[in-house]
Amino acid sequence: MPQLNPAPWFMILLFSWLIFLTIIPTKVMNHVSPNEPTPLSMEEHKAQPWDWPWQ
């Protein structure tokens, strides 16, 4: 029964983990988002009191 022979499956397991741990993270980390967030200004906004006309 070939399923009991661990030699080919173990190498497939090692190569797949090698790909998962080396190639894929570098591709994911090099991804650049098309919508980069713009930095907000540091000025303080003054809150205006609301006038409630119905009270």
KAWO-V247965 format. One record per residue. N is the residue number from 1. RES is the residue in three letters. OMEGA is omega in whole degrees, 0 to 359 (NA if undefined). Layout:
N & RES & OMEGA
N & RES & OMEGA
This chain:
1 & MET & 185
2 & PRO & 181
3 & GLN & 183
4 & LEU & 178
5 & ASN & 186
6 & PRO & 187
7 & ALA & 182
8 & PRO & 183
9 & TRP & 178
10 & PHE & 178
11 & MET & 176
12 & ILE & 178
13 & LEU & 180
14 & LEU & 180
15 & PHE & 179
16 & SER & 177
17 & TRP & 176
18 & LEU & 177
19 & ILE & 181
20 & PHE & 185
21 & LEU & 182
22 & THR & 189
23 & ILE & 186
24 & ILE & 178
25 & PRO & 179
26 & THR & 177
27 & LYS & 180
28 & VAL & 182
29 & MET & 179
30 & ASN & 180
31 & HIS & 180
32 & VAL & 179
33 & SER & 180
34 & PRO & 181
35 & ASN & 178
36 & GLU & 179
37 & PRO & 178
38 & THR & 179
39 & PRO & 179
40 & LEU & 178
41 & SER & 184
42 & MET & 182
43 & GLU & 180
44 & GLU & 176
45 & HIS & 180
46 & LYS & 179
47 & ALA & 178
48 & GLN & 177
49 & PRO & 180
50 & TRP & 172
51 & ASP & 182
52 & TRP & 186
53 & PRO & 185
54 & TRP & 177
55 & GLN & NA
